[in-house]
Amino acid sequence: MTYAEVAAPTTPPGTRAWIDWANGLPIAAAMGLRCVSLDAGATRMVLDNSDWPCNPNGAVHGGLVFAAADQSMGVAAISSLEPGLVAFTASLNIDFLSPAFPPVTLDATVTRRGRTLAFVELSAVGADGRTCLRASGVWSVQAVPSEED
């Protein structure tokens, strides 16, 4: 898979093209993660269609929720960038607060963005209405890699 195959839209965030892009990313489809809203620096995604079985307690596996948080936060970071830039996860801290009963709604927001770093926070709420996870992370902002890189 090449960058061109997964590159973000060049239209301003908040358009249908961005939601379609986020939903069309192969990792989102593999996880059963669906983007329901996306604006510059903010996204809401729902984990509600995963092929992964739930834990014996009926909750989503923590590793899948972690991956969904990383994906949601990465999409928020990318939506805050100018064309020609990409963002890569540099660090990610997650606190699991309660079982994540599906569907899980993940809200990610870029809280600060500089020339080389984007700071993102996320809160996830399970079907029981409880916050099941909080996350904070840093994304490295770089120029789009060339085909030789």
C-alpha positions as CSV (number, residue, x, y, z in Angstrom):
1,M,0.0,0.0,0.0
2,T,1.4,3.4,-0.9
3,Y,0.8,6.9,0.6
4,A,-1.2,7.9,-2.5
5,E,-3.7,5.1,-1.8
6,V,-4.4,6.4,1.8
7,A,-3.7,10.1,1.4
8,A,-6.1,12.5,3.1
9,P,-8.4,14.6,1.0
10,T,-7.2,18.1,-0.1
11,T,-10.6,19.6,0.5
12,P,-11.1,21.4,3.9
13,P,-11.9,19.1,6.8
14,G,-15.6,18.9,7.6
15,T,-16.6,17.8,4.2
16,R,-18.1,14.4,3.4
17,A,-14.9,13.6,1.5
18,W,-13.1,13.5,4.9
19,I,-15.6,11.1,6.5
20,D,-15.5,8.9,3.5
21,W,-11.7,8.9,3.6
22,A,-11.6,8.0,7.3
23,N,-14.1,5.2,6.8
24,G,-12.2,3.9,3.7
25,L,-8.9,3.4,5.6
26,P,-8.2,-0.3,5.6
27,I,-7.4,-0.4,9.3
28,A,-10.7,1.3,10.2
29,A,-12.6,-1.3,8.2
30,A,-10.6,-4.1,9.8
31,M,-11.4,-2.9,13.3
32,G,-15.1,-2.1,12.6
33,L,-14.4,1.6,13.4
34,R,-16.8,4.1,11.7
35,C,-16.2,7.9,11.5
36,V,-19.5,9.8,12.1
37,S,-18.1,13.3,12.2
38,L,-14.9,15.0,11.3
39,D,-13.8,18.7,11.5
40,A,-10.4,20.3,11.5
41,G,-8.7,18.8,14.5
42,A,-11.6,16.8,15.8
43,T,-13.3,13.5,15.1
44,R,-16.0,11.2,16.5
45,M,-15.7,7.6,15.7
46,V,-17.8,4.6,16.8
47,L,-16.5,1.1,17.3
48,D,-19.7,-0.9,16.7
49,N,-19.0,-3.4,13.9
50,S,-15.9,-5.4,14.9
51,D,-15.4,-9.0,13.9
52,W,-13.4,-9.4,17.2
53,P,-15.4,-11.2,19.8
54,C,-16.2,-9.5,23.1
55,N,-14.4,-10.6,26.3
56,P,-16.3,-13.0,28.6
57,N,-17.6,-9.9,30.5
58,G,-19.2,-8.6,27.3
59,A,-16.7,-5.8,26.8
60,V,-14.5,-5.0,23.8
61,H,-10.9,-6.2,24.2
62,G,-8.6,-3.5,25.6
63,G,-6.2,-4.0,22.7
64,L,-8.9,-3.2,20.2
65,V,-10.0,-0.1,22.1
66,F,-6.4,1.0,22.3
67,A,-6.0,0.6,18.5
68,A,-9.3,2.4,17.8
69,A,-8.1,5.3,20.1
70,D,-4.8,5.5,18.2
71,Q,-6.7,5.5,14.8
72,S,-9.2,8.1,16.0
73,M,-6.5,10.4,17.4
74,G,-4.4,10.0,14.2
75,V,-7.3,11.0,12.0
76,A,-7.9,14.1,14.2
77,A,-4.2,15.0,14.0
78,I,-4.1,14.6,10.2
79,S,-7.3,16.7,9.8
80,S,-5.5,19.6,11.5
81,L,-2.6,19.6,8.9
82,E,-2.0,21.6,5.8
83,P,-1.8,19.6,2.5
84,G,1.6,18.0,2.1
85,L,2.0,17.1,5.8
86,V,1.4,13.8,7.6
87,A,1.3,12.8,11.2
88,F,2.7,9.7,12.9
89,T,2.1,8.5,16.5
90,A,5.0,9.5,18.6
91,S,3.6,8.7,22.0
92,L,0.3,7.5,23.3
93,N,-0.9,7.2,26.9
94,I,-4.2,5.4,27.7
95,D,-6.0,5.0,31.0
96,F,-8.7,2.3,31.0
97,L,-11.4,3.5,33.4
98,S,-14.2,0.9,33.0
99,P,-15.2,-2.0,30.7
100,A,-15.8,-0.8,27.1
101,F,-19.3,-2.1,26.3
102,P,-20.1,-1.8,22.6
103,P,-20.8,0.4,20.8
104,V,-17.9,2.6,22.0
105,T,-17.9,6.2,20.9
106,L,-14.5,7.8,20.7
107,D,-14.1,11.6,20.6
108,A,-10.6,12.9,19.7
109,T,-9.5,16.6,19.7
110,V,-6.2,18.3,18.8
111,T,-5.5,20.4,21.8
112,R,-2.3,22.1,20.5
113,R,-0.5,22.0,17.3
114,G,2.9,23.3,16.4
115,R,5.2,23.0,13.4
116,T,6.5,19.5,14.3
117,L,4.1,18.2,16.9
118,A,0.3,17.8,17.4
119,F,-1.1,17.0,20.9
120,V,-4.3,15.0,20.9
121,E,-6.8,14.0,23.7
122,L,-9.5,11.4,23.5
123,S,-12.4,10.3,25.6
124,A,-14.3,7.0,24.9
125,V,-17.8,6.2,26.2
126,G,-19.4,2.8,26.2
127,A,-23.0,1.7,25.7
128,D,-23.6,2.1,29.4
129,G,-22.8,5.8,29.2
130,R,-19.7,5.6,31.3
131,T,-16.3,6.9,30.2
132,C,-14.3,3.8,29.6
133,L,-11.1,5.2,28.4
134,R,-9.1,8.5,28.3
135,A,-6.1,9.0,26.2
136,S,-3.5,11.6,25.4
137,G,-0.8,11.5,22.8
138,V,1.7,13.3,20.6
139,W,1.9,13.0,16.8
140,S,5.0,13.9,14.9
141,V,4.2,16.2,12.0
142,Q,6.4,15.7,8.9
143,A,6.4,16.3,5.1
144,V,4.7,13.6,3.0
145,P,7.4,11.0,2.4
146,S,8.7,10.7,-1.1
147,E,8.4,7.4,-3.0
148,E,12.2,6.9,-2.4
149,D,11.9,7.1,1.4
